[in-house]
Amino acid sequence: MRKVADCREFPSEMNCTLTITGEEEEVVRAAAEHAVSVHSHADSLDLRKQIRESLKDEVPQHA
């Protein structure tokens, strides 16, 4: 099952709207990189744990 990380679910001064979708490890890595480069968080095991815990399952879009 693909996972989704959505910045809109976390309050920020930037009102970031980025959504990242993919396999769990890809999303955790990309979301951590985004949190560091855009939101000035420090990359840590705790940050990645928080990201992993916040992931949601992707809802398939049917045509």
C-alpha positions as CSV (number, residue, x, y, z in Angstrom):
1,M,0.0,0.0,0.0
2,R,1.4,3.4,-1.0
3,K,1.6,6.0,1.8
4,V,0.9,9.8,1.8
5,A,2.6,12.6,3.8
6,D,0.7,15.9,3.6
7,C,2.1,19.2,4.9
8,R,-1.3,20.7,5.1
9,E,-2.0,18.5,8.2
10,F,0.7,20.3,10.2
11,P,0.3,24.0,11.0
12,S,3.1,26.2,9.8
13,E,3.8,29.8,9.1
14,M,4.4,28.9,5.5
15,N,1.0,27.3,4.9
16,C,2.9,24.6,2.9
17,T,0.7,22.5,0.6
18,L,3.2,19.8,-0.4
19,T,1.9,16.2,-0.6
20,I,4.3,13.3,-1.0
21,T,3.1,9.9,-2.1
22,G,4.9,6.6,-2.7
23,E,6.3,3.6,-0.9
24,E,6.7,4.1,2.9
25,E,10.5,4.4,2.9
26,E,10.5,6.8,-0.1
27,V,7.9,9.0,1.6
28,V,9.7,9.1,4.9
29,R,13.0,10.0,3.2
30,A,11.5,12.7,1.0
31,A,9.4,14.1,3.8
32,A,12.4,14.3,6.1
33,E,14.5,16.1,3.4
34,H,11.6,18.5,2.8
35,A,11.2,19.2,6.6
36,V,14.9,20.0,6.8
37,S,15.3,22.1,3.7
38,V,12.0,24.0,3.8
39,H,10.9,24.0,7.4
40,S,14.3,24.1,9.1
41,H,13.9,21.0,11.1
42,A,16.9,19.0,12.2
43,D,17.1,15.5,10.5
44,S,16.9,13.0,13.3
45,L,15.5,9.6,14.1
46,D,12.7,11.3,16.1
47,L,11.7,13.4,13.1
48,R,11.5,10.3,10.9
49,K,9.5,8.5,13.5
50,Q,7.0,11.3,13.7
51,I,6.8,11.4,9.9
52,R,6.3,7.6,9.8
53,E,3.5,7.8,12.4
54,S,1.7,10.5,10.5
55,L,1.6,8.7,7.2
56,K,-1.8,7.7,5.8
57,D,-2.7,5.1,3.3
58,E,-3.2,6.4,-0.2
59,V,-6.8,6.4,-1.4
60,P,-6.8,5.1,-5.0
61,Q,-8.4,7.4,-7.5
62,H,-10.6,5.6,-10.0
63,A,-11.3,7.1,-13.4
